[in-house]
Amino acid sequence: MRRSWKMALAGGLRCCRRVLSWVPVLVIVLVVLWSYYAYVFELCLVTILSPAEKVIYLILYHAIFVFFAWTYWKSIFTLPQQPNQKFHLSYTDKERYENEQRPEVQKQMLIDMAKKLPVYTRTGSGAVRFCERCHLIKPDRCHHCSVCAMCVLKMDHHCPWVNNCIGFSNYKYFLQFLAYSVLYCLYIATTVFSYFIKYWRGELPSVRSKFHVLFLLFVACMFFVSLVILFGYHCWLVSRNKTTLEAFCTPVFTSGLEKNGFNLGFIKNIQQVFGNNKKFWLIPIGSSLGDGHFFPMRSMNESQNPLLANEESWEEEDMQEYAEGSSSLTVETET
Protein backbone atom coordinates (compact mmCIF):
# COMPACT_ATOMS: atom_id res chain seq x y z
CA MET A 1 0.00 0.00 0.00
CA ARG A 2 2.79 2.36 0.95
CA ARG A 3 4.72 1.47 -2.20
CA SER A 4 1.74 2.19 -4.47
CA TRP A 5 1.21 5.49 -2.65
CA LYS A 6 4.83 6.47 -3.30
CA MET A 7 4.54 5.52 -6.97
CA ALA A 8 1.37 7.61 -7.32
CA LEU A 9 3.09 10.57 -5.65
CA ALA A 10 6.13 10.24 -7.92
CA GLY A 11 3.84 10.10 -10.97
CA GLY A 12 1.98 13.20 -9.81
CA LEU A 13 5.24 15.10 -9.30
CA ARG A 14 6.43 14.14 -12.80
CA CYS A 15 3.13 15.35 -14.25
CA CYS A 16 3.41 18.67 -12.39
CA ARG A 17 6.97 19.11 -13.59
CA ARG A 18 5.92 18.52 -17.20
CA VAL A 19 3.15 21.11 -16.90
CA LEU A 20 5.42 23.68 -15.24
CA SER A 21 8.11 23.15 -17.89
CA TRP A 22 5.77 24.79 -20.41
CA VAL A 23 5.48 28.02 -18.36
CA PRO A 24 8.56 29.72 -19.94
CA VAL A 25 7.24 28.86 -23.42
CA LEU A 26 3.82 30.26 -22.49
CA VAL A 27 5.45 33.49 -21.30
CA ILE A 28 7.32 33.89 -24.60
CA VAL A 29 4.17 33.16 -26.62
CA LEU A 30 2.14 35.73 -24.66
CA VAL A 31 4.83 38.40 -25.09
CA VAL A 32 5.02 37.70 -28.84
CA LEU A 33 1.23 37.82 -29.22
CA TRP A 34 1.10 41.13 -27.38
CA SER A 35 3.93 42.51 -29.54
CA TYR A 36 2.00 41.45 -32.64
CA TYR A 37 -1.13 43.27 -31.43
CA ALA A 38 0.80 46.37 -30.34
CA TYR A 39 2.75 46.65 -33.61
CA VAL A 40 0.05 45.73 -36.14
CA PHE A 41 -3.00 47.35 -34.57
CA GLU A 42 -1.81 50.06 -32.18
CA LEU A 43 1.15 51.29 -34.25
CA CYS A 44 0.44 50.52 -37.92
CA LEU A 45 -3.36 50.78 -38.01
CA VAL A 46 -3.93 53.48 -35.37
CA THR A 47 -0.81 55.61 -34.94
CA ILE A 48 0.69 55.69 -38.46
CA LEU A 49 -1.35 57.91 -40.79
CA SER A 50 0.48 57.41 -44.11
CA PRO A 51 -1.08 54.51 -46.09
CA ALA A 52 2.17 53.78 -47.94
CA GLU A 53 4.13 53.64 -44.69
CA LYS A 54 1.52 51.31 -43.18
CA VAL A 55 1.76 48.87 -46.08
CA ILE A 56 5.58 48.82 -46.12
CA TYR A 57 5.82 48.36 -42.35
CA LEU A 58 3.23 45.57 -42.31
CA ILE A 59 4.77 43.63 -45.22
CA LEU A 60 8.29 43.69 -43.77
CA TYR A 61 7.01 42.93 -40.27
CA HIS A 62 5.03 39.87 -41.34
CA ALA A 63 7.90 38.54 -43.45
CA ILE A 64 10.17 38.57 -40.39
CA PHE A 65 7.40 37.36 -38.09
CA VAL A 66 6.71 34.26 -40.22
CA PHE A 67 10.33 33.07 -40.08
CA PHE A 68 10.57 34.00 -36.39
CA ALA A 69 7.48 31.93 -35.50
CA TRP A 70 8.45 29.10 -37.87
CA THR A 71 11.92 28.64 -36.34
CA TYR A 72 10.53 28.87 -32.80
CA TRP A 73 7.99 26.15 -33.61
CA LYS A 74 10.71 23.91 -35.08
CA SER A 75 12.96 24.46 -32.05
CA ILE A 76 10.17 23.41 -29.70
CA PHE A 77 8.64 20.45 -31.51
CA THR A 78 11.65 18.85 -33.21
CA LEU A 79 12.38 15.89 -30.97
CA PRO A 80 15.95 15.30 -29.81
CA GLN A 81 17.63 12.51 -31.72
CA GLN A 82 18.79 9.49 -29.70
CA PRO A 83 21.57 7.01 -30.53
CA ASN A 84 20.49 4.14 -32.73
CA GLN A 85 20.28 0.54 -31.62
CA LYS A 86 23.85 -0.48 -32.44
CA PHE A 87 25.14 1.70 -29.58
CA HIS A 88 22.88 -0.06 -27.06
CA LEU A 89 24.19 -3.10 -25.24
CA SER A 90 22.66 -6.37 -26.28
CA TYR A 91 20.80 -8.37 -23.66
CA THR A 92 23.72 -10.76 -23.13
CA ASP A 93 26.30 -7.95 -22.98
CA LYS A 94 24.12 -6.08 -20.51
CA GLU A 95 23.83 -9.18 -18.32
CA ARG A 96 27.61 -9.77 -18.43
CA TYR A 97 28.34 -6.12 -17.64
CA GLU A 98 25.93 -5.92 -14.68
CA ASN A 99 27.00 -9.24 -13.22
CA GLU A 100 30.67 -8.35 -13.38
CA GLN A 101 31.83 -6.87 -10.05
CA ARG A 102 35.39 -5.91 -11.01
CA PRO A 103 35.56 -2.31 -12.38
CA GLU A 104 38.71 -2.99 -14.44
CA VAL A 105 37.00 -5.91 -16.18
CA GLN A 106 33.89 -3.81 -16.86
CA LYS A 107 36.14 -1.13 -18.35
CA GLN A 108 37.82 -3.67 -20.64
CA MET A 109 34.43 -5.06 -21.70
CA LEU A 110 33.33 -1.60 -22.82
CA ILE A 111 36.61 -1.08 -24.68
CA ASP A 112 36.08 -4.35 -26.57
CA MET A 113 32.48 -3.38 -27.43
CA ALA A 114 33.53 0.12 -28.54
CA LYS A 115 36.04 -1.27 -31.04
CA LYS A 116 33.13 -2.09 -33.35
CA LEU A 117 31.75 1.47 -33.12
CA PRO A 118 32.94 4.86 -34.49
CA VAL A 119 33.68 6.16 -30.97
CA TYR A 120 36.81 8.26 -30.39
CA THR A 121 36.05 10.30 -27.25
CA ARG A 122 36.64 9.09 -23.72
CA THR A 123 35.92 10.06 -20.12
CA GLY A 124 38.42 12.08 -18.10
CA SER A 125 39.96 8.83 -16.83
CA GLY A 126 40.30 7.45 -20.37
CA ALA A 127 37.39 4.99 -20.14
CA VAL A 128 34.73 4.48 -22.80
CA ARG A 129 31.81 6.85 -22.29
CA PHE A 130 28.92 4.68 -21.09
CA CYS A 131 25.45 5.75 -19.91
CA GLU A 132 24.34 3.70 -16.92
CA ARG A 133 20.73 4.88 -17.25
CA CYS A 134 20.23 4.28 -20.98
CA HIS A 135 22.60 1.26 -21.07
CA LEU A 136 24.44 2.41 -24.18
CA ILE A 137 27.90 3.44 -25.30
CA LYS A 138 27.69 7.14 -25.98
CA PRO A 139 28.56 8.27 -29.51
CA ASP A 140 30.98 11.18 -29.78
CA ARG A 141 29.43 14.47 -28.53
CA CYS A 142 26.41 12.60 -27.11
CA HIS A 143 25.34 13.34 -23.53
CA HIS A 144 22.55 12.29 -21.19
CA CYS A 145 19.96 15.00 -20.50
CA SER A 146 18.57 14.65 -16.99
CA VAL A 147 15.52 16.77 -17.86
CA CYS A 148 14.57 14.79 -20.98
CA ALA A 149 15.77 11.52 -19.35
CA MET A 150 17.52 10.38 -22.54
CA CYS A 151 20.85 10.47 -24.32
CA VAL A 152 20.88 13.20 -26.98
CA LEU A 153 23.13 13.21 -30.05
CA LYS A 154 25.48 16.21 -30.16
CA MET A 155 23.79 17.70 -27.12
CA ASP A 156 24.35 21.44 -26.72
CA HIS A 157 22.12 22.27 -23.75
CA HIS A 158 18.57 21.97 -22.44
CA CYS A 159 16.71 25.21 -23.12
CA PRO A 160 13.73 26.03 -20.85
CA TRP A 161 12.52 28.73 -23.26
CA VAL A 162 11.75 26.10 -25.89
CA ASN A 163 11.17 23.29 -23.36
CA ASN A 164 13.39 21.06 -25.41
CA CYS A 165 16.89 19.68 -25.53
CA ILE A 166 19.01 21.41 -28.16
CA GLY A 167 21.13 18.92 -30.06
CA PHE A 168 21.95 17.54 -33.49
CA SER A 169 18.34 17.38 -34.71
CA ASN A 170 17.36 20.99 -33.90
CA TYR A 171 20.53 23.04 -33.33
CA LYS A 172 20.20 24.63 -36.75
CA TYR A 173 16.60 25.67 -35.97
CA PHE A 174 17.68 27.07 -32.60
CA LEU A 175 20.38 29.21 -34.23
CA GLN A 176 17.89 30.45 -36.82
CA PHE A 177 15.40 31.23 -34.06
CA LEU A 178 18.01 33.35 -32.30
CA ALA A 179 18.88 35.12 -35.55
CA TYR A 180 15.28 35.91 -36.46
CA SER A 181 14.56 36.92 -32.86
CA VAL A 182 17.38 39.47 -33.02
CA LEU A 183 16.10 40.71 -36.39
CA TYR A 184 12.52 40.84 -35.07
CA CYS A 185 13.48 42.96 -32.06
CA LEU A 186 15.77 45.19 -34.12
CA TYR A 187 13.08 45.83 -36.74
CA ILE A 188 10.47 46.72 -34.11
CA ALA A 189 12.87 49.02 -32.24
CA THR A 190 13.99 50.93 -35.35
CA THR A 191 10.50 51.43 -36.77
CA VAL A 192 8.89 52.32 -33.43
CA PHE A 193 11.61 54.75 -32.31
CA SER A 194 10.43 57.77 -34.35
CA TYR A 195 6.89 57.45 -32.97
CA PHE A 196 8.28 57.00 -29.49
CA ILE A 197 9.99 60.40 -29.89
CA LYS A 198 6.77 61.97 -31.19
CA TYR A 199 4.81 60.68 -28.20
CA TRP A 200 7.57 61.83 -25.87
CA ARG A 201 7.51 65.36 -27.32
CA GLY A 202 3.73 65.50 -27.29
CA GLU A 203 3.45 65.74 -31.08
CA LEU A 204 0.87 62.92 -31.07
CA PRO A 205 -2.29 62.82 -28.97
CA SER A 206 -2.01 60.89 -25.70
CA VAL A 207 -4.32 57.98 -26.48
CA ARG A 208 -4.34 54.28 -25.60
CA SER A 209 -1.78 53.53 -28.31
CA LYS A 210 0.83 55.62 -26.51
CA PHE A 211 1.32 53.00 -23.79
CA HIS A 212 1.68 50.15 -26.29
CA VAL A 213 4.16 52.05 -28.47
CA LEU A 214 6.33 53.18 -25.54
CA PHE A 215 6.34 49.77 -23.89
CA LEU A 216 6.95 48.02 -27.24
CA LEU A 217 10.21 49.93 -27.73
CA PHE A 218 11.34 49.14 -24.18
CA VAL A 219 10.61 45.39 -24.50
CA ALA A 220 12.20 45.17 -27.97
CA CYS A 221 15.41 46.83 -26.78
CA MET A 222 15.57 44.69 -23.64
CA PHE A 223 15.18 41.43 -25.54
CA PHE A 224 17.52 42.61 -28.31
CA VAL A 225 20.43 43.14 -25.92
CA SER A 226 20.09 39.72 -24.28
CA LEU A 227 19.44 37.88 -27.54
CA VAL A 228 22.31 39.46 -29.48
CA ILE A 229 24.73 38.36 -26.73
CA LEU A 230 23.40 34.80 -26.80
CA PHE A 231 23.37 34.71 -30.60
CA GLY A 232 26.93 36.06 -30.77
CA TYR A 233 28.10 33.37 -28.36
CA HIS A 234 26.53 30.59 -30.44
CA CYS A 235 28.01 32.07 -33.63
CA TRP A 236 31.41 31.79 -31.97
CA LEU A 237 30.65 28.17 -31.03
CA VAL A 238 29.65 27.34 -34.62
CA SER A 239 32.81 28.98 -36.01
CA ARG A 240 34.86 26.67 -33.74
CA ASN A 241 32.57 23.64 -34.22
CA LYS A 242 31.91 23.38 -30.49
CA THR A 243 28.85 22.77 -28.37
CA THR A 244 28.10 24.66 -25.16
CA LEU A 245 29.09 21.55 -23.17
CA GLU A 246 32.39 21.24 -25.06
CA ALA A 247 33.15 24.93 -24.47
CA PHE A 248 32.91 24.38 -20.70
CA CYS A 249 34.40 20.89 -20.62
CA THR A 250 37.17 20.06 -23.11
CA PRO A 251 36.49 16.72 -24.84
CA VAL A 252 38.92 13.87 -24.25
CA PHE A 253 39.96 11.77 -27.24
CA THR A 254 41.86 8.51 -27.36
CA SER A 255 44.99 10.64 -27.82
CA GLY A 256 44.14 12.92 -24.87
CA LEU A 257 42.57 16.34 -24.29
CA GLU A 258 41.91 18.34 -27.45
CA LYS A 259 39.89 21.56 -27.26
CA ASN A 260 39.81 21.93 -31.06
CA GLY A 261 39.26 18.26 -31.84
CA PHE A 262 36.24 18.90 -34.10
CA ASN A 263 37.45 22.19 -35.59
CA LEU A 264 37.65 21.68 -39.36
CA GLY A 265 38.07 25.30 -40.41
CA PHE A 266 35.59 28.17 -40.52
CA ILE A 267 33.66 27.24 -43.69
CA LYS A 268 33.50 23.51 -42.95
CA ASN A 269 32.40 24.22 -39.39
CA ILE A 270 29.44 26.24 -40.68
CA GLN A 271 28.60 23.52 -43.19
CA GLN A 272 28.47 20.94 -40.40
CA VAL A 273 25.44 22.77 -38.96
CA PHE A 274 23.80 24.35 -42.01
CA GLY A 275 24.78 21.94 -44.80
CA ASN A 276 26.53 22.35 -48.14
CA ASN A 277 23.59 23.96 -49.96
CA LYS A 278 23.53 27.67 -49.09
CA LYS A 279 19.91 27.95 -50.31
CA PHE A 280 18.80 26.16 -47.14
CA TRP A 281 20.88 28.14 -44.66
CA LEU A 282 18.11 30.63 -43.86
CA ILE A 283 15.19 28.19 -44.11
CA PRO A 284 14.27 25.96 -41.13
CA ILE A 285 14.53 22.60 -42.88
CA GLY A 286 16.94 19.80 -42.01
CA SER A 287 20.24 20.18 -43.85
CA SER A 288 22.94 19.44 -41.25
CA LEU A 289 25.67 17.08 -42.39
CA GLY A 290 25.86 13.52 -41.09
CA ASP A 291 23.53 11.50 -38.90
CA GLY A 292 24.69 12.72 -35.48
CA HIS A 293 26.53 9.50 -34.58
CA PHE A 294 29.91 10.33 -36.08
CA PHE A 295 31.65 13.65 -36.74
CA PRO A 296 34.81 14.33 -38.75
CA MET A 297 37.72 15.26 -36.53
CA ARG A 298 40.59 17.65 -36.99
CA SER A 299 43.16 14.85 -36.63
CA MET A 300 41.62 12.95 -39.56
CA ASN A 301 41.55 16.06 -41.72
CA GLU A 302 45.19 16.77 -40.84
CA SER A 303 46.21 13.28 -41.96
CA GLN A 304 44.35 13.77 -45.23
CA ASN A 305 45.47 17.37 -45.68
CA PRO A 306 48.85 18.24 -44.07
CA LEU A 307 48.08 21.92 -44.58
CA LEU A 308 45.81 21.78 -41.51
CA ALA A 309 48.42 20.12 -39.30
CA ASN A 310 50.62 23.18 -39.00
CA GLU A 311 48.91 26.14 -40.57
CA GLU A 312 51.20 28.70 -39.00
CA SER A 313 54.42 27.08 -40.28
CA TRP A 314 52.95 26.77 -43.76
CA GLU A 315 51.94 30.41 -43.73
CA GLU A 316 55.47 31.39 -42.65
CA GLU A 317 57.01 29.27 -45.42
CA ASP A 318 54.68 30.81 -48.00
CA MET A 319 55.63 34.29 -46.86
CA GLN A 320 59.31 33.37 -46.97
CA GLU A 321 59.00 31.93 -50.51
CA TYR A 322 57.10 35.02 -51.57
CA ALA A 323 59.84 37.26 -50.17
CA GLU A 324 62.60 35.24 -51.87
CA GLY A 325 60.69 35.33 -55.14
CA SER A 326 60.21 39.05 -54.91
CA SER A 327 63.92 39.64 -54.19
CA SER A 328 65.04 37.43 -57.10
CA LEU A 329 62.63 39.22 -59.40
CA THR A 330 64.10 42.54 -58.30
CA VAL A 331 67.66 41.32 -59.02
CA GLU A 332 66.66 40.11 -62.49
CA THR A 333 65.00 43.40 -63.23
CA GLU A 334 68.10 45.35 -62.16
CA THR A 335 70.38 43.19 -64.30
Secondary structure as the mmCIF struct_conf table of DSSP 4:
data_model
#
loop_
_struct_conf.conf_type_id
_struct_conf.id
_struct_conf.beg_label_comp_id
_struct_conf.beg_label_asym_id
_struct_conf.beg_label_seq_id
_struct_conf.end_label_comp_id
_struct_conf.end_label_asym_id
_struct_conf.end_label_seq_id
HELX_RH_AL_P HELX_RH_AL_P1 ARG A 2 LEU A 20
TURN_TY1_P TURN_TY1_P1 SER A 21 TRP A 22
HELX_RH_AL_P HELX_RH_AL_P2 VAL A 23 TYR A 37
HELX_RH_PI_P HELX_RH_PI_P1 ALA A 38 THR A 47
HELX_RH_AL_P HELX_RH_AL_P3 PRO A 51 PHE A 77
BEND BEND1 THR A 78 THR A 78
HELX_LH_PP_P HELX_LH_PP_P1 LEU A 79 PRO A 83
HELX_RH_3T_P HELX_RH_3T_P1 GLN A 85 PHE A 87
STRN STRN1 HIS A 88 HIS A 88
HELX_LH_PP_P HELX_LH_PP_P2 LEU A 89 SER A 90
HELX_RH_AL_P HELX_RH_AL_P4 TYR A 91 ASN A 99
HELX_RH_AL_P HELX_RH_AL_P5 PRO A 103 ALA A 114
TURN_TY1_P TURN_TY1_P2 LYS A 115 PRO A 118
STRN STRN2 THR A 121 ARG A 122
TURN_TY1_P TURN_TY1_P3 GLY A 124 SER A 125
BEND BEND2 GLY A 126 GLY A 126
STRN STRN3 VAL A 128 VAL A 128
STRN STRN4 PHE A 130 CYS A 131
TURN_TY1_P TURN_TY1_P4 GLU A 132 HIS A 135
STRN STRN5 LEU A 136 ILE A 137
HELX_LH_PP_P HELX_LH_PP_P3 LYS A 138 PRO A 139
TURN_TY1_P TURN_TY1_P5 ASP A 140 ARG A 141
STRN STRN6 HIS A 143 CYS A 145
TURN_TY1_P TURN_TY1_P6 SER A 146 ALA A 149
STRN STRN7 MET A 150 VAL A 152
TURN_TY1_P TURN_TY1_P7 LEU A 153 LYS A 154
STRN STRN8 HIS A 157 CYS A 159
TURN_TY1_P TURN_TY1_P8 PRO A 160 ASN A 163
STRN STRN9 ASN A 164 ILE A 166
BEND BEND3 GLY A 167 GLY A 167
TURN_TY1_P TURN_TY1_P9 PHE A 168 ASN A 170
HELX_RH_AL_P HELX_RH_AL_P6 TYR A 171 ARG A 201
TURN_TY1_P TURN_TY1_P10 GLY A 202 GLY A 202
BEND BEND4 LEU A 204 LEU A 204
HELX_RH_AL_P HELX_RH_AL_P7 ARG A 208 ARG A 240
TURN_TY1_P TURN_TY1_P11 ASN A 241 ASN A 241
HELX_RH_AL_P HELX_RH_AL_P8 THR A 244 PHE A 248
BEND BEND5 CYS A 249 CYS A 249
STRN STRN10 VAL A 252 PHE A 253
TURN_TY1_P TURN_TY1_P12 THR A 254 SER A 255
STRN STRN11 GLY A 256 LEU A 257
TURN_TY1_P TURN_TY1_P13 LYS A 259 PHE A 262
HELX_RH_AL_P HELX_RH_AL_P9 PHE A 266 PHE A 274
BEND BEND6 ASN A 276 ASN A 276
HELX_RH_3T_P HELX_RH_3T_P2 LYS A 278 PHE A 280
BEND BEND7 TRP A 281 ILE A 283
BEND BEND8 ILE A 285 ILE A 285
BEND BEND9 LEU A 289 GLY A 290
BEND BEND10 GLY A 292 HIS A 293
HELX_RH_AL_P HELX_RH_AL_P10 ARG A 298 GLN A 304
HELX_RH_3T_P HELX_RH_3T_P3 PRO A 306 LEU A 308
TURN_TY1_P TURN_TY1_P14 ALA A 309 ASN A 310
HELX_RH_AL_P HELX_RH_AL_P11 GLU A 311 GLU A 334
#
